[in-house]
Amino acid sequence: MPIPMAVQIKHVIEDAVFEWEDDRRYLGMSAIGHCPRELYFNLVDGRPTPNHAQLLRCHEGYLHEFDIVERLHRAGFTVTNIDRELVDPFDDRFRGHIDGEVLDGLLEIKSLNPRKFDLVHHMGPLDVHQDQIQAYMRYGGYERSDFLEDVKQRLFQELSAQAQPKTSIREVSRVTEG
């Protein structure tokens, strides 16, 4: 009995996602707001291999980012330096990849589930996202950031960030010094 087309397509997509997510040998700036102990072990021992569901959610986020960038282009904005890699000069195991640059600053796009989006809408950006933005601003030399948080096709809101003193990135100095 032949394998149904939908199952074949699912396997092709899953295989492609596994190929896109290489085995990282660095600590990602997007994770810097997480538990310092977890970050240390991920840096020293390597991060655990994500499962299929985690990889597919991550890939869905990438597709969402591409969609937002395309909408910005159609609205007349120029988005440059998509996926630019930022590297800590003190320790090259601390790296990040930005979503792009727009106008005169960093562009970071987050896609959130409706519950988190409502929380952000009422309380402001999540701490882990602010920490990520601050790391990108520090190592990318940005003075400002345009931060878009979106729920799949619902609406998006812009949140701006200003550079904070370099000492405000507690987790960065703990992980990279020593």
C-alpha positions, 0 to 999 in steps of 0.5 A: 500500500502506498504512503499517503501524499500528506505523510510523504510531505510531512516527512520531507518537511521534517527532514528539511527542518533537521538539516536546517538546524545544525548542531550548534557549538555555541551559546545563542544570544536568543537564550541569554535570558534563560536560567544561567545554570542551564546556559552554562551546561549548554555552553560546556556540554552542548545543548540537547538535540531538539525533538521534531516538535521543537524543530517544527515550532522553530521553523514555523517562527522562521517562516513567520519572520520571513512573512513579516519582513516581506510585509515590511518590504511591501509597505516600503521599508528596506530591511537589510542584514537579514540573519547577520551573525553577531559574535562576542569578541571576548568569547566566540562561543556566544553568538546571535543572528539578527532578524534584520536592520530597518531604518536606523536600528535593529529589527527583532521579530517574535511570534507568540501564542495568543496567551503570551501576546496578550501578556506582552500587550498588557505588561510589556516585552518579556524579560527573555526577549529584552535580554536578547535585544540588549545582547544584540544591541551591545554586540551589534553596536545598535543604539535602538531596536524595533521589536515586533511581536506578532500573533499569527495574522492577528495584529502586531505591535511595535515596542522600542528599546534603547541601549542600556549600560553594558553592565546590565547584561548580567548573564553575558558576563557570568557565562563568558568570563571564566 
